[in-house]
Amino acid sequence: MASATTFTKFAHLQFPLADVLKATNNFHPDNIIGRGGLGPAYKGQLRRAGKLVKISALRLDRKHGGRDVEFWTEISALSDLDHPNIVSIIGFCDEKNEKVIITSYAAKGSLKGHLDSPKLTWTQRLKICVGVARALSYLHYDERRGYGVIHLNVNSSTILLDENLEARLSGFKVSIKQSLNRMDHVVLSDPIGTIGYLDPAIETTKGVTHKSDIYSFGVVLFEILCGRKAFIRDEANRFLAPLAKSHYENETLQDIILPALLDQMSPQSLRRYSKTSYFCLKEERAHRPHMLHIVDELEKALNFQPGLEDFLGKDQVVGELENAAHEIPEEGVERSYMDEFAYKHKNAMQPQSMHEIIKNKANLRISFEDVNQATQNFHRNNCIGGGGFGKVYKGNLKDGDGFKTIVAKRLDTKLGQGEQQFLSELQILLEYKHENVIGLIGYCDENNEKIIVFEYAPKGSLDRYLSDVSLTWVERLNICIDVASALYFFHGGVGKQARVIHRDIKSANILLNDGWKAKLADFGLSLISPLTHEIDYIIDHACGTEGYLDPLYREKGFLTLEL
């Protein structure tokens, strides 16, 4: 069963509540070392393999909701990761309504608490940046896992520092796993993360990519340079990102750099650093550098920094900043994810973003005028269904000298929902074609209208025939085989580097042609996941149709192929 498989994977990490209470002195307030979105974190000492180990215990605060999804997402992510600049998971506790995530202890706390400290030197700051960049490069590229991780919450609070000021990236509660050759593809999502660090492209693309982490990291780089937080509520310049970009472009960056750092900087070091930071904040994701490039640039910035940090005058630093502001990005800054990946992995394929896929399918574009005419101005007599996205219409679309019967799914923008489902369905139907999957005829995206045009299934949906005695046993078996074939195709990722999880299998989404040939339809809730990784996805909330939901998925948020 899915439940046994899922929990067995993490069983070796589980600690009794009694051990956690003892380690934290019954969650004593004096042991609180921080608070986050999930709840307070406590320091403590836990006995592990006969030794006392310093730990951080993040205790879920039930006052602010269940947060089970974030709890399991963090455990799932950390259990697969092993990098010196990523916090190590020691275990977890899930007992008596207490949920606790136990990780290695970071003696110096979060980077946020050190931003304005003059004691944190420029060289130390550079080393912290290099450490975080290496962690993100590992998340985005490491081929040993077979999938990439998009962190989605990179900020100065989730960057922890050990006793040697070595950076440890934490906070994986909203992270997403994505197959390596799909890292440039948009993962449909509402805005996720922390104010001041959010990728502005989420608003236009309705989703995230690994470049969303790049933007957030760019904000952190400027926090470290300027010694101030990304967002200060009561200041005129509340957001650091636009302020830093403006000063860089106007060659006045020295006005906002933490004063204590100006006399410590090598000119070449600052040039590399400030230029890299600036390009991380580009509005267009394609113009942001990749982590492999960022690691190289930050390492060079560190290498340019001599051991003595008080040798340089402020005037020389300012001059170097003025020169840097006029430079164009070095070769490689605008390379695609897979170009960058191929830098290390010669056999990588070049994927396209979702918008590029649509753009390159001009032969499938249908004008709104043609769809409008086919459905008789979307006449109510032609409406054959609907949902949160809008309505579905039957129509007759001009096809050469004749007409063909079609189905048009029209997004109703007045409902304020459904656009992500629309885009997800279109993406899947463009890329995944099978005889038992409803066929895509085309799409319309003009005049603020979004419409997907499908082939017409004359017999309608399976739910209409469940009690029909004329539907024979052999015909029912063939329908089952057809649907199983479609799911086998999606789950196996035949000919693809990723698999599809439908998430809304039901008789109403199984359509029938003449001859009872079954076609699986309605992919608005579907997810695309890495092919090379055992799936144990944990998502925002269980979705689907009541009566068809896997109990484990509904109760715990665990999404597997078995659902």
N, C-alpha and C positions, 0 to 999 in steps of 0.2 A: 504494500500500500504506500501511497505518497507520504502519508504522515510518518510511517516508520522509517522510510528512506531519508526524509528530510531531517528528522530529529537525530537519527543515528549519526549523521554526518557531523553534528556538533556535540554529541554526547561526551566526548573526551574533554570538552572544554567546560563542562558544567561543574559548579561548586555548590555545596550545601549552603543554605542561608546562614546557618549557625557559624560557618567559617567566615563569611563576609561580615557578620555582626561583630565577631570577635576581632577581626582585622581592623575595623573602623570604630571600635569602641561604641557599638550600637548606634552607628551613624551620628556620633557626637558632633554638635555644631562647631566645636573647636577644630575639627578635622576637615571642615569644608575648605576646598582650595579654589572653587570656582562654580559658576552657574552657567548653564547653557539652555538651549531650546528644549532639551529633554528633561532637565532637572539638575540638581546639585551634584558636584563631584567631590568625593572625599579621598583624602590620603589615608594610607594604612599600611599594615604589614601582614601579609598572608603567608601561611606556611604552605610551601609547594615543594614536593619531592624532598622533604626533610629540611628545607632551608626557608628562612624568613626572607620574603621578597617584598620590596617597597612597591606599592600599587597605587593606582588611581581607580576609584570605584564610582562610576556614573550611575546614579540611582534615578529611575524614572519617576517623575512627579505626576501622580495620578490626578492631581487637582486640575491639570490642564488637558485632560483627555487621555485615552488609552495609550497612544503612541507606540503600539505594538509593531506597526510596520517599520518605523524608523529603528526600533530596537533590533529587529531581526535583520534589517538591511545592513546595519553597522556590523553585526556579528558575521553575517555572510561575507561581506566585503573583506573584513580584517582577517578572517580565517584563511583566506586564499593569498594574502599578501605577505611578502617577506623582503623588506628593504630597510637599510640602516636609517633612512630618513622618513620612515613611516612608523607611527606608534605601533607597538606590538600588543596583540591581544593575549591576555593570560587566561581569561575564561569569562564565564557569565553565571548569573544566578536567575532562575525563573521558578520561584517557589512562594507559596502563601501570598499571592498577589504582589510580590516584590519582584521587580526586574532590575538587574544590575549588570552593567558591562564593566569588566575588570581589565585594565590595560596597564602597561608599564608606566612608572611614575616619572614625570618630568619635573625635576627639582626647581627649575627657574620659572615655571608657569608658562603663560602664553606670551607670544611676541608682542601682543597688544599692550602689555604692561611695561614694555621697555622702549616703545617707539620714541618717546621724547627724552630718554635718558642720555645725558652727555657721556655717561660712562661706557655706553655701548659704542665702540669705535667703528670707524668706517670699514676697516678690514673685517671685524667681527660681523658687521651687517652684511658684507659681501659673502662671507662664508655661509651665513644663514640663508641668503638668497640662492646660492649655488645648491645647498642641501635640498631646499624645497623644489627647485627646478629639477634636480635629479629624481626626486620622488615623483613629480608629475610626469616626467619623461618615462619612468618605469610604469606608471599607471597607464599611460597612453600607448606605449609601444612594446612592452615586454612580450616577446613571442612565446616564451615558455608557458604562459597561461593560455595562449590561444585566443585571448579576447582582451579588449581594452577596458579601462574604467574611466568614466567621466565623474569627477569628484563633486562638482556643483556647489561646493560650499567653501571654497578657498578664501580665507580671510585671516587677519592677524590674530584672531581668537582661536582658530583651529590649527595654528602653527605653534607647537609647544617647543620648549627649550630644556635640554637636560643640564646637568651640572657643569658641562663643558661648553654650553651654549650651542650645542649641536641641534639642528632643527629636526623636529618630528611632526610630520603631517598627521592630523587626526580629523575627526568629525565626518565620518562616512555615512551618516544617517540617510542622506538623500542621493547617494551615488548610484550610477547606472552602469551596468555591464553592456558592452557593445562589441560585436565582432570587429576584428582589426581592419578588415577591408570596408567597413561601414562607418568608420569614425568621422568621415566628412558628411555623412547623412544626418539630416535633422531628426532628432528623437522628439516627437511631439510632446509638449509639456507646457504646463502653466509656469509662470516665473518662479524659479526655485533659487533659494540662497539668502544672502544677507543684504540689506539695503546699503547702497554705496558700492557694492561689488558686482551687481547684477549686469550681465551681458545685455546691452541695449538691443542687440539683434533679435532677442527672444520675442520682442513685440512684433516685429515684422515677419519673422519666420514661423512663429507659433511653436518654437521648440528650441532645443539645445544641441550643441555638438561639443567635441573636445575643445574647440576654440572658445567656448564659454569659460572654461577653466583658464585659458590664456588671458582673457580680459580681466578676470578676477585677480589673477597673479600680477598683472600689470598694475592694478590698483595697490596691491601689497608692496610692490617695488617702489612706488611713489610714497607710500606711507613710511617706508624705511628711510627713503631719501629725505623726506620733509619732516619727519618726526611728529606727524599728526595722524589722527584717525581718518578713515575714509569718509565718515559721515559725522558731522557735529551739528546737532539739531538747532542750536540757537545762534549759529554764526551766519553771517551774510553769505559767505562761500561755504555752504553746508557740505557740498560734495567735493571731494578732493580731485576726482578724475577729470572733470572739465576744467578745473582750476589749473591742474598740472599741465594739461594739454595746451591751454592758452598761453601759459608762461613759457613752455618749450617753444611753441611756434613764434612767440614774440621775442625770443632770446632773452628772457628775464627770469629764467628758472632759478638763478642764484637768489632771487628775492624770497623764495619759499623753501629753500633748502635749510635744514636744521643748522643754525649758525655754527654750532660746535664742530660740524663735520667739514666745513669749507677749507679749513687749514690742514686737514688730514688727507685730502684727496689728490691722487695723481691725475693730471689732466686727461691722459689717455683712459684711465679707469673710469672717470666720470663720463667721458664721451661715450664709451661703449655702453655703460649702464643706462644713461639717460635716454639714448637713442632706442635701446631695446625696450625700455619701459614704455616709451611713447608709442612705439609700433604695436605693443600689446593692446593698447587702448583704441586701435582703429575701429571705426564703426563697422566697416565691411569685414566680415570674418576672413575672407580670402586674403586680405592685406595684413592680417596678424601673423607673426612668425609662429613656427612650430616649436615644441619643447626641445627637440634635438638642437635646433638653431639657438634657442635661448640659453640652453646649458653651455654651448660653446662660447657664446658672447659673454656670459657672466663669468665663466672661468677665465676668459681673456681679461676681463675687467679686474678680476682678483689678481691675476698674474702681473698686471701693470702696476699693482699697488706694492710699493717697497715695504720693507719691514718697519722702517721709521715713518711715523704718520704726521710729523710736525715740520716737514721740510719745505712746504710749498706755501706761497702767498695766495691770498684770495684773488688778486687781479689775474693771475695766470689761469686759475680755475675758470673765471668768468670768460676769458678769451676762448678757452677750449669749448665752452658751452655754446658760444656764438657760432663757432665753426661747425659744431655738431648739428645745430638746428638747420643748416643749409644742406646737409648731406642727404642723399637718397639712400634707401635701405640696401644693404648688401645683397648680392645674389643669393637666392635661397629663401628670402623672407616670404615671398608670395608663392612658394611651391605648395602643391597640394599635400594632404596628409600622406597619401600613398607614395608620392615622390619622395617625401622625407623618410617614410618608412623604408623605401627601396634603397635609401642611402646606406642602410644597414642590412636590408633583406632584399636580395637581388631579384627574387621571383615574385614580388608583390604585384598585385593587379591595381589598376587605376579605377577607382569607383567615381561616380558622379553624385553630386548632391541631389536632393529631391527636386529642387527647382530646375537644375540642369536637365534632369531626366524628362521633366514635363516640357521644358523648352525644346528639347531635341525630338519631341514626339509631335511635331507640327502636323504630321499627316493624320493624327487622331483628333486634332482640334476641330470642333464643330461650332459654327457661329450661333449666337443666341437667336438670331432671326430664324435659322433653320429649326432649332429645337422648339421655339415658340410656335412656328407654323405646324410642326409635327404633332404637337399636343393641343392644337387649337387654342392658343393663348392660355395654356394650362387650365383648360376648362374643367370645372369640378366633376363633370361626368367622366372624365378621363383619369381622375385620381383613384389609384388602386391601393394606397397605403400611406403611412407616414410615421414619424417619430420625432425625437428631440432635435434632429437636424432639419426637419421640414417635411415635404411631401414627395410621393412617388407617383409618376404619371405614365400611362400607356400612350403610345403615339405611333404615327406612321411617318418615318423619315425618308425623304427623297434619296433614292439610291440608283444612280444612273438614269435610265429611262423609266424606272419604276419606283416602288416604295418598299420599305421593309419595316416590320413591326418592331418597336423598341420600347424600352423602359427608361424613363428619365428621372433620376433622383436629384431634386432641387433643394439646395441649402436655403433655408429661410433665415436671412441675416437679422431679421427683426427679433428672432427668438434669443439671440445673443449666445447661442451655444451650437455645438455640432461641427464647427469648422475643423477642429483637429481630427474628428472622426472622418470627415469628408476627405481631408488630405491623406490620412492613413489608408483609407480604402483605395483611393486613386493610386497611391504609391504601390501598394501590393498588387493590384490588378494590372498595372503597367509592367511589373517585373516578374510576376509568377503566373504562368499560363498552363492550364491542364484541362483535359477533356471533361473533368468532373468539377470544374470551377466555372462559375458564371463568366461569360465572355464580355470583355470591355469593347465597346464599339467606338467610344470617344468621350470627350469631355468639353465643357464650355467654361471659360474663365474670362469674362468680359462684362463691362457695364455693371460691375459689382454683383454679377451673377456667377454662381458656381454650381455646375450641373455635371453629374456623371451619367453617361448613356450606356446602358447594358443591352445585351441580347434579351429577347423576350422568351419567357418560359410559358408555353401555352397552357399547361395544366396547373399553373400556380404553385403554391407551397404544399409541402407534404402534410401539414397539420389538417388540411381540408379532407384528407382521405384516410385518416387513421381508423375511423369506424366504418369505412366503406367496404362492404362485403365483396364488392366486385374486384377489389384490389387483391389479387391472389397471393398466396404464400411465396411462390417463386418470384413474383414481381417485387414483393417486399424484400426478399433476400437480395435481389439484384440492386435495389435502391441502397441497402445497407453496404453492399460491396462497393458501390460507386462512391459513397460518402467516405468509407474507410480508405479508398484509393486516394481521394483528395487529401485527407488528413495525413496519410503516409507520405504523400508528396510534400506537403508543407512541413511536417515534422522532420523529415529526412533532409530537407534542403536540397533536393535533387537538382544538380547543375548549378547550385548557388553556394554562397559562403555563409548563409544564414538561414535559419528556420523561422516559420511563422506559427505563432500560437493564436488560434482564432478567438477564444474567450467568450463566444456566444453561440455555441452549437445548440441548435434546437430545431424542432420540426418546421417552424415557420421560416427558418433560414435555409431550408433545403428545397430547392425549386425543381420542377419536373417538366421535361419536354414531352412531346408526343412519343409514345413508346416507353414512357416511364424512366427515361434517362435522367439521373439525378445530377444537380449542379449545386455546389455549395456557394452560398452568397452572404452578403452583409459582413464586411470586414472592418467596419468602423471602430470596433473595440480591439482589433488585433494588435499583437506586438511582434516585432522582428527581433530575434535573439541570436547570439553567437552560436554557430554550428559546432564549434570545437569544444564547447564547455558543457558540462552536465548542468542542466537548467534547474536553478532553485530561486527563480526570480521572486522578489518581494516588492510589491508595488504600492501605490498610494491607498487604494481601497479595492475591495473585491467588486467586480462588475460583471454583468451578464444578466440572465433572466432567472427569476425565482423559480425553483423547481428543477433547474438544470445545474445549479452551482455545486461544485465540489465542496463538501463540508469543511475540509481543511483550509481551502482557499477563502471561504466566506468568513471563517472564524479567526484565522491566523494571518491571512494575507499571503500565504505561500502559493506561488503559481508554478505549476509543473506541467509537463506534457500529459500527465495522467488525469488532469482535471477534466 
